[in-house]
Amino acid sequence: MAVTFDPRAATDAYIDGLGAEALAKAQDYTAGNHWLLLWGIAVSAIVAWLVIRSGVLDKVYARLESRSRWLRTLGVAATYLLVSTLISLPWSIYIEWYREAHYGRTSQPLADYLSQGGIGLVISIITGALFLLGLYALIRRTARLWWAWGGALVVASLAFMLLLSPIVIEPLFNDFEPIPDGEVRDAVLAMADEADIPADRVFVFDGSRQSNNFTANVSGIGGSARIAISDVALGEASLDEVKAVTGHEIGHYVLDHVWRSILVLSITAILVLFLTARLYPVAARLLGSKAPISDIRGLPVLVFVAGTLATLASPILNTLTRVGEAEADAYSLQTARLPDALAGALLKTAEYRYPRPGPLEEMIFYTHPSVENRILRAMEWKAANTGSAE
């Protein structure tokens, strides 16, 4: 008598196989990340208040008073980016390094973390100051409609950074190399060739330098677009799991998810800036700033309001990414046809993303569908397409 394959039971077996201790640790880590988002709003308010209270932006502005407006804007913007980063450094170390190390999510030495943070700071000062130069020019010249033009600037800047990042920025933090010769390389490049992805667009990178997480990604747009698989994933996964993960990333690549993301981010940016324009006066009074929104010295207020609104809008963006991840999973299943391998790979991400959140928690906080739901979809696909009688 044939045994009917039950996708629900198979999913439960995968998740339960992690063990109660591992599930409890993942739940604690994930819930803590949710709280950190909310605490981050409080920290950003404190940072804004301290920068305003210190008067450092007023001093830089006064020193550059006789210089051109664009130079004053650049000087104040760069000063804010530097000072705010230094003030928030203890918080950044705690959430990005200490807590990650505590939960076993990173093995990166503190010195290397700080060194890479210094590189990131230089990049953010240069790119951030130039962006703010353009934004404040728009605020002054387009008056009440600055938020619409500002949204367009966000889109253009985002597209430019996506184009530039794989070529210039990402190599500053990691080494990207062709996948070493062997059966893994042959399998991955065969899959890429079937999707018309050039072999020189597929890489392995030393993601273990920063994180022990099982990851892969698609970055860049147009000619700079590429697929990159972490050495953690290649080291921990079976050949079939690598193929399943590659199929997922190829799905992102060929389905042009990056362009949909840019569209939704554009709409979100316009909405965030629209609300920022209206909430700025209230926030300025509460934080003790007398600078109008067109004055670069009010930058701490503008960043706090826009950042808070962006955090509150994250459920919208999370929904977008969950849809894209589900589509990429479906693409992998249809092309690689390895549901159990996909489930096995997904299970490795459950260490840092609790696999069984409640529906509301998943909707608000999760950038990916829950591991439980993703494995269930894979098992349902298996039942419908492989004639399994396990």
C-alpha positions as a Markdown table, in Angstrom:
| # | Residue | x | y | z |
|---|---|---|---|---|
| 1 | Met | 0.0 | 0.0 | 0.0 |
| 2 | Ala | 1.4 | 3.4 | -1.1 |
| 3 | Val | 2.2 | 5.9 | 1.6 |
| 4 | Thr | 0.7 | 9.3 | 0.9 |
| 5 | Phe | 3.3 | 12.1 | 1.1 |
| 6 | Asp | 2.2 | 14.8 | 3.6 |
| 7 | Pro | 3.9 | 18.2 | 2.9 |
| 8 | Arg | 2.9 | 19.5 | 6.4 |
| 9 | Ala | 4.4 | 16.5 | 8.2 |
| 10 | Ala | 7.5 | 16.7 | 6.1 |
| 11 | Thr | 7.9 | 20.4 | 6.9 |
| 12 | Asp | 7.4 | 19.8 | 10.6 |
| 13 | Ala | 10.0 | 17.1 | 10.5 |
| 14 | Tyr | 12.5 | 19.5 | 8.9 |
| 15 | Ile | 11.9 | 22.2 | 11.5 |
| 16 | Asp | 11.7 | 19.9 | 14.5 |
| 17 | Gly | 15.0 | 18.3 | 13.4 |
| 18 | Leu | 16.8 | 21.5 | 14.5 |
| 19 | Gly | 16.1 | 20.7 | 18.1 |
| 20 | Ala | 14.4 | 22.6 | 20.8 |
| 21 | Glu | 17.5 | 24.4 | 22.0 |
| 22 | Ala | 18.5 | 25.6 | 18.5 |
| 23 | Leu | 14.9 | 26.8 | 17.9 |
| 24 | Ala | 14.8 | 28.7 | 21.3 |
| 25 | Lys | 18.1 | 30.4 | 20.5 |
| 26 | Ala | 17.0 | 31.4 | 17.0 |
| 27 | Gln | 13.7 | 32.8 | 18.5 |
| 28 | Asp | 15.6 | 34.8 | 21.1 |
| 29 | Tyr | 18.0 | 36.2 | 18.5 |
| 30 | Thr | 15.3 | 37.1 | 16.1 |
| 31 | Ala | 13.0 | 38.7 | 18.7 |
| 32 | Gly | 16.0 | 40.7 | 19.9 |
| 33 | Asn | 16.5 | 42.0 | 16.4 |
| 34 | His | 12.9 | 43.2 | 16.3 |
| 35 | Trp | 13.4 | 45.2 | 19.5 |
| 36 | Leu | 16.6 | 46.7 | 18.2 |
| 37 | Leu | 14.7 | 48.3 | 15.4 |
| 38 | Leu | 12.5 | 50.1 | 17.9 |
| 39 | Trp | 15.5 | 51.0 | 20.2 |
| 40 | Gly | 17.2 | 52.3 | 17.1 |
| 41 | Ile | 14.7 | 55.1 | 16.8 |
| 42 | Ala | 15.4 | 56.2 | 20.4 |
| 43 | Val | 19.2 | 56.1 | 19.7 |
| 44 | Ser | 18.8 | 58.2 | 16.6 |
| 45 | Ala | 16.8 | 60.8 | 18.5 |
| 46 | Ile | 19.5 | 60.9 | 21.2 |
| 47 | Val | 22.2 | 61.3 | 18.5 |
| 48 | Ala | 20.3 | 64.1 | 16.8 |
| 49 | Trp | 19.8 | 65.9 | 20.1 |
| 50 | Leu | 23.5 | 65.6 | 21.1 |
| 51 | Val | 24.7 | 66.9 | 17.7 |
| 52 | Ile | 22.3 | 69.9 | 17.9 |
| 53 | Arg | 23.2 | 70.5 | 21.6 |
| 54 | Ser | 26.9 | 70.4 | 20.8 |
| 55 | Gly | 26.6 | 73.3 | 18.4 |
| 56 | Val | 29.3 | 71.7 | 16.2 |
| 57 | Leu | 27.3 | 72.2 | 13.0 |
| 58 | Asp | 26.8 | 75.9 | 13.8 |
| 59 | Lys | 30.6 | 76.3 | 14.4 |
| 60 | Val | 31.4 | 74.7 | 11.0 |
| 61 | Tyr | 28.8 | 76.8 | 9.3 |
| 62 | Ala | 30.2 | 80.0 | 10.9 |
| 63 | Arg | 33.7 | 79.1 | 9.9 |
| 64 | Leu | 32.6 | 78.6 | 6.3 |
| 65 | Glu | 30.3 | 81.6 | 6.3 |
| 66 | Ser | 32.5 | 83.5 | 3.7 |
| 67 | Arg | 32.7 | 80.5 | 1.4 |
| 68 | Ser | 30.2 | 79.5 | -1.3 |
| 69 | Arg | 26.9 | 77.9 | -0.3 |
| 70 | Trp | 27.8 | 74.5 | -1.8 |
| 71 | Leu | 31.1 | 74.4 | 0.2 |
| 72 | Arg | 29.2 | 75.2 | 3.4 |
| 73 | Thr | 26.7 | 72.5 | 2.6 |
| 74 | Leu | 29.4 | 69.9 | 2.0 |
| 75 | Gly | 31.3 | 70.9 | 5.1 |
| 76 | Val | 28.4 | 70.8 | 7.4 |
| 77 | Ala | 27.1 | 67.5 | 5.9 |
| 78 | Ala | 30.4 | 65.8 | 6.2 |
| 79 | Thr | 30.8 | 67.0 | 9.7 |
| 80 | Tyr | 27.4 | 65.7 | 10.7 |
| 81 | Leu | 28.0 | 62.3 | 9.1 |
| 82 | Leu | 31.4 | 62.0 | 10.9 |
| 83 | Val | 30.1 | 63.2 | 14.3 |
| 84 | Ser | 26.9 | 61.3 | 14.3 |
| 85 | Thr | 28.7 | 58.1 | 13.4 |
| 86 | Leu | 31.2 | 58.5 | 16.2 |
| 87 | Ile | 28.5 | 59.3 | 18.8 |
| 88 | Ser | 26.5 | 56.1 | 17.7 |
| 89 | Leu | 29.7 | 54.0 | 17.5 |
| 90 | Pro | 29.1 | 52.1 | 20.8 |
| 91 | Trp | 25.6 | 51.2 | 19.7 |
| 92 | Ser | 26.8 | 50.1 | 16.3 |
| 93 | Ile | 29.5 | 47.9 | 17.9 |
| 94 | Tyr | 26.9 | 46.4 | 20.2 |
| 95 | Ile | 24.4 | 45.5 | 17.5 |
| 96 | Glu | 26.7 | 44.7 | 14.6 |
| 97 | Trp | 29.6 | 43.0 | 16.3 |
| 98 | Tyr | 29.2 | 42.2 | 20.0 |
| 99 | Arg | 25.7 | 40.7 | 19.8 |
| 100 | Glu | 26.5 | 38.9 | 16.5 |
| 101 | Ala | 29.5 | 37.4 | 18.1 |
| 102 | His | 27.6 | 36.4 | 21.2 |
| 103 | Tyr | 25.1 | 34.5 | 19.1 |
| 104 | Gly | 27.8 | 32.9 | 17.0 |
| 105 | Arg | 26.8 | 34.8 | 13.9 |
| 106 | Thr | 30.3 | 36.3 | 13.3 |
| 107 | Ser | 33.9 | 35.4 | 14.0 |
| 108 | Gln | 35.3 | 38.7 | 12.8 |
| 109 | Pro | 37.8 | 40.3 | 15.1 |
| 110 | Leu | 36.8 | 43.7 | 16.6 |
| 111 | Ala | 39.8 | 45.3 | 15.0 |
| 112 | Asp | 38.8 | 44.1 | 11.5 |
| 113 | Tyr | 35.2 | 45.3 | 12.1 |
| 114 | Leu | 36.4 | 48.7 | 13.1 |
| 115 | Ser | 38.8 | 48.9 | 10.1 |
| 116 | Gln | 36.1 | 48.0 | 7.7 |
| 117 | Gly | 33.8 | 50.5 | 9.5 |
| 118 | Gly | 36.4 | 53.2 | 8.9 |
| 119 | Ile | 36.3 | 52.4 | 5.1 |
| 120 | Gly | 32.5 | 52.5 | 5.2 |
| 121 | Leu | 32.6 | 55.8 | 7.0 |
| 122 | Val | 34.8 | 57.4 | 4.3 |
| 123 | Ile | 32.5 | 56.1 | 1.6 |
| 124 | Ser | 29.4 | 57.4 | 3.4 |
| 125 | Ile | 30.9 | 60.8 | 4.0 |
| 126 | Ile | 31.8 | 61.2 | 0.3 |
| 127 | Thr | 28.6 | 59.8 | -1.2 |
| 128 | Gly | 26.4 | 61.2 | 1.6 |
| 129 | Ala | 27.7 | 64.7 | 1.5 |
| 130 | Leu | 27.3 | 64.8 | -2.3 |
| 131 | Phe | 23.7 | 63.5 | -2.0 |
| 132 | Leu | 22.9 | 66.1 | 0.6 |
| 133 | Leu | 24.3 | 68.8 | -1.5 |
| 134 | Gly | 21.8 | 67.9 | -4.2 |
| 135 | Leu | 19.0 | 67.4 | -1.7 |
| 136 | Tyr | 19.4 | 70.8 | -0.1 |
| 137 | Ala | 19.7 | 72.5 | -3.5 |
| 138 | Leu | 16.3 | 71.0 | -4.4 |
| 139 | Ile | 14.8 | 72.1 | -1.1 |
| 140 | Arg | 15.8 | 75.7 | -1.7 |
| 141 | Arg | 14.9 | 75.8 | -5.4 |
| 142 | Thr | 11.7 | 73.8 | -5.5 |
| 143 | Ala | 10.1 | 75.0 | -2.3 |
| 144 | Arg | 7.0 | 73.0 | -1.3 |
| 145 | Leu | 7.5 | 70.4 | -3.9 |
| 146 | Trp | 11.1 | 69.5 | -2.8 |
| 147 | Trp | 9.9 | 66.1 | -1.5 |
| 148 | Ala | 8.9 | 65.0 | -5.0 |
| 149 | Trp | 12.2 | 66.1 | -6.6 |
| 150 | Gly | 14.0 | 64.7 | -3.6 |
| 151 | Gly | 12.4 | 61.3 | -4.2 |
| 152 | Ala | 13.6 | 61.5 | -7.8 |
| 153 | Leu | 17.1 | 62.2 | -6.5 |
| 154 | Val | 16.9 | 59.2 | -4.2 |
| 155 | Val | 16.0 | 57.0 | -7.1 |
| 156 | Ala | 18.8 | 58.3 | -9.3 |
| 157 | Ser | 21.3 | 58.0 | -6.4 |
| 158 | Leu | 20.1 | 54.4 | -5.6 |
| 159 | Ala | 20.5 | 53.3 | -9.3 |
| 160 | Phe | 23.9 | 54.9 | -9.5 |
| 161 | Met | 25.1 | 53.1 | -6.3 |
| 162 | Leu | 23.6 | 49.8 | -7.4 |
| 163 | Leu | 25.6 | 50.2 | -10.7 |
| 164 | Leu | 28.8 | 51.2 | -8.9 |
| 165 | Ser | 28.6 | 48.9 | -5.8 |
| 166 | Pro | 29.8 | 45.6 | -7.3 |
| 167 | Ile | 32.6 | 47.3 | -9.3 |
| 168 | Val | 34.0 | 49.8 | -6.8 |
| 169 | Ile | 32.5 | 49.4 | -3.3 |
| 170 | Glu | 32.0 | 45.7 | -2.5 |
| 171 | Pro | 35.6 | 44.8 | -3.5 |
| 172 | Leu | 36.8 | 47.1 | -0.7 |
| 173 | Phe | 35.2 | 44.8 | 1.9 |
| 174 | Asn | 35.4 | 41.3 | 0.3 |
| 175 | Asp | 37.3 | 39.3 | -2.3 |
| 176 | Phe | 35.2 | 38.1 | -5.2 |
| 177 | Glu | 36.7 | 35.2 | -7.2 |
| 178 | Pro | 35.5 | 32.6 | -9.8 |
| 179 | Ile | 34.1 | 29.5 | -8.2 |
| 180 | Pro | 37.1 | 27.0 | -7.9 |
| 181 | Asp | 37.3 | 24.2 | -10.5 |
| 182 | Gly | 35.3 | 21.1 | -9.7 |
| 183 | Glu | 31.8 | 19.7 | -9.8 |
| 184 | Val | 30.3 | 22.7 | -7.9 |
| 185 | Arg | 31.6 | 25.1 | -10.5 |
| 186 | Asp | 30.5 | 22.9 | -13.4 |
| 187 | Ala | 27.0 | 22.6 | -12.0 |
| 188 | Val | 26.6 | 26.3 | -11.1 |
| 189 | Leu | 27.9 | 27.5 | -14.5 |
| 190 | Ala | 25.7 | 25.0 | -16.3 |
| 191 | Met | 22.7 | 26.5 | -14.6 |
| 192 | Ala | 23.8 | 30.0 | -15.3 |
| 193 | Asp | 24.3 | 29.2 | -19.0 |
| 194 | Glu | 20.7 | 27.8 | -19.2 |
| 195 | Ala | 19.5 | 31.2 | -17.9 |
| 196 | Asp | 21.8 | 33.1 | -20.4 |
| 197 | Ile | 23.9 | 34.5 | -17.5 |
| 198 | Pro | 27.6 | 34.9 | -18.5 |
| 199 | Ala | 30.1 | 32.7 | -16.6 |
| 200 | Asp | 32.0 | 35.8 | -15.5 |
| 201 | Arg | 28.9 | 37.1 | -13.6 |
| 202 | Val | 29.0 | 34.3 | -11.0 |
| 203 | Phe | 31.4 | 34.6 | -8.1 |
| 204 | Val | 32.2 | 33.2 | -4.6 |
| 205 | Phe | 33.2 | 35.7 | -2.0 |
| 206 | Asp | 34.7 | 35.5 | 1.5 |
| 207 | Gly | 31.5 | 36.3 | 3.3 |
| 208 | Ser | 32.9 | 34.4 | 6.3 |
| 209 | Arg | 35.1 | 37.5 | 7.0 |
| 210 | Gln | 32.1 | 39.3 | 8.4 |
| 211 | Ser | 29.4 | 36.7 | 9.0 |
| 212 | Asn | 28.9 | 33.0 | 9.6 |
| 213 | Asn | 25.5 | 33.2 | 8.0 |
| 214 | Phe | 24.6 | 31.0 | 5.0 |
| 215 | Thr | 24.1 | 33.6 | 2.3 |
| 216 | Ala | 24.1 | 34.3 | -1.4 |
| 217 | Asn | 23.0 | 37.4 | -3.3 |
| 218 | Val | 22.4 | 39.3 | -6.5 |
| 219 | Ser | 23.8 | 42.8 | -6.7 |
| 220 | Gly | 24.3 | 45.4 | -9.3 |
| 221 | Ile | 22.2 | 46.4 | -12.3 |
| 222 | Gly | 22.8 | 46.2 | -16.1 |
| 223 | Gly | 26.3 | 45.3 | -17.0 |
| 224 | Ser | 27.4 | 45.2 | -13.3 |
| 225 | Ala | 24.8 | 42.7 | -12.2 |
| 226 | Arg | 26.2 | 39.5 | -10.7 |
| 227 | Ile | 25.5 | 36.5 | -8.5 |
| 228 | Ala | 27.7 | 36.0 | -5.5 |
| 229 | Ile | 27.7 | 33.0 | -3.2 |
| 230 | Ser | 29.3 | 33.2 | 0.2 |
| 231 | Asp | 32.2 | 30.8 | 1.0 |
| 232 | Val | 30.1 | 29.8 | 4.1 |
| 233 | Ala | 27.3 | 28.5 | 1.8 |
| 234 | Leu | 29.8 | 26.7 | -0.5 |
| 235 | Gly | 31.5 | 25.2 | 2.6 |
| 236 | Glu | 28.4 | 24.0 | 4.4 |
| 237 | Ala | 26.1 | 22.9 | 1.6 |
| 238 | Ser | 25.9 | 19.7 | -0.4 |
| 239 | Leu | 26.1 | 19.9 | -4.2 |
| 240 | Asp | 22.4 | 19.7 | -4.6 |
| 241 | Glu | 21.9 | 22.5 | -1.9 |
| 242 | Val | 24.3 | 24.7 | -3.8 |
| 243 | Lys | 22.3 | 24.1 | -7.0 |
| 244 | Ala | 19.1 | 24.9 | -5.2 |
| 245 | Val | 20.5 | 28.1 | -3.8 |
| 246 | Thr | 22.0 | 29.0 | -7.2 |
| 247 | Gly | 18.6 | 28.5 | -8.8 |
| 248 | His | 17.1 | 30.9 | -6.3 |
| 249 | Glu | 19.6 | 33.6 | -7.0 |
| 250 | Ile | 19.3 | 33.1 | -10.7 |
| 251 | Gly | 15.6 | 33.6 | -10.2 |
| 252 | His | 16.3 | 37.1 | -8.7 |
| 253 | Tyr | 18.6 | 37.8 | -11.6 |
| 254 | Val | 16.4 | 36.8 | -14.5 |
| 255 | Leu | 13.1 | 38.1 | -13.0 |
| 256 | Asp | 14.7 | 41.5 | -12.6 |
| 257 | His | 13.7 | 41.9 | -9.0 |
| 258 | Val | 16.1 | 44.8 | -8.6 |
| 259 | Trp | 14.1 | 47.0 | -10.9 |
| 260 | Arg | 10.8 | 46.3 | -9.0 |
| 261 | Ser | 12.7 | 47.1 | -5.8 |
| 262 | Ile | 13.8 | 50.4 | -7.2 |
| 263 | Leu | 10.2 | 51.3 | -8.2 |
| 264 | Val | 8.8 | 50.5 | -4.8 |
| 265 | Leu | 11.7 | 52.2 | -3.0 |
| 266 | Ser | 11.1 | 55.3 | -5.2 |
| 267 | Ile | 7.4 | 55.5 | -4.2 |
| 268 | Thr | 8.4 | 54.9 | -0.5 |
| 269 | Ala | 11.1 | 57.6 | -0.7 |
| 270 | Ile | 8.7 | 60.2 | -2.0 |
| 271 | Leu | 6.1 | 59.3 | 0.7 |
| 272 | Val | 8.8 | 59.5 | 3.4 |
| 273 | Leu | 10.0 | 62.9 | 2.2 |
| 274 | Phe | 6.5 | 64.2 | 1.9 |
| 275 | Leu | 5.8 | 63.4 | 5.5 |
| 276 | Thr | 9.2 | 64.6 | 6.6 |
| 277 | Ala | 8.4 | 68.0 | 5.2 |
| 278 | Arg | 5.3 | 68.2 | 7.4 |
| 279 | Leu | 6.7 | 66.7 | 10.5 |
| 280 | Tyr | 10.0 | 68.6 | 10.5 |
| 281 | Pro | 8.8 | 71.7 | 12.4 |
| 282 | Val | 7.4 | 69.7 | 15.3 |
| 283 | Ala | 10.5 | 67.5 | 15.5 |
| 284 | Ala | 12.8 | 70.6 | 15.3 |
| 285 | Arg | 11.1 | 72.1 | 18.3 |
| 286 | Leu | 11.3 | 68.9 | 20.3 |
| 287 | Leu | 15.0 | 68.4 | 19.5 |
| 288 | Gly | 15.9 | 72.1 | 20.2 |
| 289 | Ser | 16.8 | 73.1 | 16.6 |
| 290 | Lys | 15.9 | 76.6 | 15.3 |
| 291 | Ala | 17.1 | 75.8 | 11.7 |
| 292 | Pro | 14.4 | 75.7 | 9.0 |
| 293 | Ile | 14.2 | 72.7 | 6.8 |
| 294 | Ser | 16.1 | 74.5 | 4.0 |
| 295 | Asp | 19.1 | 75.2 | 6.4 |
| 296 | Ile | 21.8 | 72.5 | 6.3 |
| 297 | Arg | 22.2 | 73.0 | 10.1 |
| 298 | Gly | 18.8 | 71.3 | 10.5 |
| 299 | Leu | 20.2 | 68.1 | 9.0 |
| 300 | Pro | 20.1 | 66.1 | 12.3 |
| 301 | Val | 16.3 | 66.8 | 12.5 |
| 302 | Leu | 15.7 | 65.9 | 8.9 |
| 303 | Val | 17.7 | 62.6 | 9.2 |
| 304 | Phe | 15.9 | 61.7 | 12.4 |
| 305 | Val | 12.4 | 62.3 | 11.0 |
| 306 | Ala | 13.1 | 60.6 | 7.6 |
| 307 | Gly | 14.9 | 57.7 | 9.3 |
| 308 | Thr | 12.0 | 57.1 | 11.7 |
| 309 | Leu | 9.5 | 57.2 | 8.9 |
| 310 | Ala | 11.6 | 54.8 | 6.9 |
| 311 | Thr | 11.7 | 52.4 | 9.8 |
| 312 | Leu | 7.9 | 52.6 | 10.2 |
| 313 | Ala | 7.5 | 52.0 | 6.4 |
| 314 | Ser | 9.7 | 48.8 | 6.6 |
| 315 | Pro | 6.6 | 46.5 | 6.6 |
| 316 | Ile | 5.8 | 47.7 | 3.1 |
| 317 | Leu | 9.3 | 47.1 | 1.9 |
| 318 | Asn | 9.5 | 43.8 | 3.7 |
| 319 | Thr | 6.3 | 42.7 | 1.9 |
| 320 | Leu | 8.0 | 43.5 | -1.4 |
| 321 | Thr | 11.1 | 41.4 | -0.6 |
| 322 | Arg | 9.0 | 38.5 | 0.7 |
| 323 | Val | 7.2 | 38.4 | -2.6 |
| 324 | Gly | 10.5 | 38.4 | -4.5 |
| 325 | Glu | 12.0 | 35.7 | -2.3 |
| 326 | Ala | 8.9 | 33.5 | -2.8 |
| 327 | Glu | 9.2 | 34.0 | -6.6 |
| 328 | Ala | 12.9 | 33.1 | -6.5 |
| 329 | Asp | 12.1 | 29.9 | -4.5 |
| 330 | Ala | 9.5 | 29.0 | -7.1 |
| 331 | Tyr | 12.0 | 29.6 | -9.9 |
| 332 | Ser | 14.5 | 27.4 | -8.2 |
| 333 | Leu | 12.0 | 24.6 | -7.8 |
| 334 | Gln | 10.9 | 24.8 | -11.5 |
| 335 | Thr | 14.5 | 24.8 | -12.8 |
| 336 | Ala | 16.7 | 22.9 | -10.4 |
| 337 | Arg | 13.8 | 20.6 | -9.2 |
| 338 | Leu | 15.5 | 19.9 | -5.9 |
| 339 | Pro | 12.8 | 20.6 | -3.2 |
| 340 | Asp | 14.6 | 18.6 | -0.5 |
| 341 | Ala | 17.9 | 20.3 | -1.2 |
| 342 | Leu | 16.2 | 23.7 | -1.1 |
| 343 | Ala | 14.6 | 22.8 | 2.2 |
| 344 | Gly | 18.0 | 21.7 | 3.5 |
| 345 | Ala | 19.6 | 25.0 | 2.5 |
| 346 | Leu | 16.8 | 27.1 | 3.9 |
| 347 | Leu | 17.1 | 25.2 | 7.2 |
| 348 | Lys | 20.6 | 26.6 | 7.5 |
| 349 | Thr | 19.2 | 30.1 | 7.6 |
| 350 | Ala | 16.9 | 29.2 | 10.6 |
| 351 | Glu | 19.8 | 29.8 | 13.0 |
| 352 | Tyr | 19.5 | 33.6 | 12.5 |
| 353 | Arg | 15.9 | 33.8 | 11.3 |
| 354 | Tyr | 13.4 | 32.1 | 13.6 |
| 355 | Pro | 11.5 | 29.6 | 11.3 |
| 356 | Arg | 8.1 | 29.7 | 13.0 |
| 357 | Pro | 7.0 | 33.4 | 13.6 |
| 358 | Gly | 3.4 | 34.3 | 14.0 |
| 359 | Pro | 1.7 | 35.8 | 10.9 |
| 360 | Leu | 1.7 | 39.4 | 12.3 |
| 361 | Glu | 5.4 | 39.1 | 13.2 |
| 362 | Glu | 6.3 | 37.8 | 9.8 |
| 363 | Met | 4.3 | 40.5 | 8.1 |
| 364 | Ile | 5.9 | 43.4 | 10.0 |
| 365 | Phe | 9.5 | 42.3 | 10.6 |
| 366 | Tyr | 10.5 | 39.5 | 8.1 |
| 367 | Thr | 12.3 | 40.4 | 4.9 |
| 368 | His | 11.9 | 36.8 | 3.8 |
| 369 | Pro | 9.0 | 34.4 | 4.1 |
| 370 | Ser | 9.4 | 32.3 | 7.2 |
| 371 | Val | 11.6 | 29.2 | 6.8 |
| 372 | Glu | 8.6 | 27.1 | 7.7 |
| 373 | Asn | 6.4 | 28.6 | 5.0 |
| 374 | Arg | 9.2 | 28.3 | 2.4 |
| 375 | Ile | 9.9 | 24.7 | 3.2 |
| 376 | Leu | 6.1 | 24.0 | 3.1 |
| 377 | Arg | 5.9 | 25.5 | -0.4 |
| 378 | Ala | 8.8 | 23.3 | -1.4 |
| 379 | Met | 7.2 | 20.2 | 0.0 |
| 380 | Glu | 3.9 | 21.0 | -1.7 |
| 381 | Trp | 5.8 | 21.4 | -5.0 |
| 382 | Lys | 7.4 | 18.0 | -4.3 |
| 383 | Ala | 4.0 | 16.4 | -3.7 |
| 384 | Ala | 2.6 | 17.9 | -6.9 |
| 385 | Asn | 5.5 | 17.4 | -9.2 |
| 386 | Thr | 7.6 | 14.4 | -8.2 |
| 387 | Gly | 5.0 | 11.8 | -7.5 |
| 388 | Ser | 6.7 | 11.1 | -4.2 |
| 389 | Ala | 5.3 | 8.5 | -1.9 |
| 390 | Glu | 7.6 | 9.0 | 1.0 |
